[in-house]
């Protein structure tokens, strides 16, 4: 039996317009904390910090998927180069993960 989520069935182009790459985050940030940082700007569908598979340490970047492209734009405008991520960058990526 094969189960498919709506995210898997979604066109990659649509998902890419709602997915953000977040770089230079502190190693101590968790998925829940990353999600909370973006929740003020819209509905967070998924927030995931990337970890090294051998050491288990954060790789200091992650991905956040928002529910709409408008929320993505609001998050980028508000959070890019903010004090909580010095230096930081947030942008929409054309990636399918």
URKAZI-V201511 format. One record per backbone hydrogen bond with DSSP energy under -1.0 kcal/mol. CO is the residue of the C=O (numbers start at 1). NH is the residue of the N-H. Records with the same first field share a line. If there is no record, write none. Layout:
BEGIN
CO = NH, NH
END
This chain:
BEGIN
5 = 9
6 = 10
11 = 15
12 = 16
13 = 17
15 = 18
18 = 66
19 = 93
20 = 64
21 = 91
22 = 62
26 = 29
30 = 34
31 = 35
32 = 36
33 = 37
34 = 38
35 = 39
38 = 41
39 = 42
43 = 67
46 = 65
48 = 63
50 = 59
52 = 56
57 = 52
60 = 25
61 = 50
62 = 22
63 = 48
64 = 20
65 = 45, 46
68 = 72
69 = 73
70 = 74
71 = 75
72 = 76
73 = 77
74 = 78
75 = 79
76 = 80
79 = 82
82 = 85
89 = 23
91 = 21
93 = 95
END
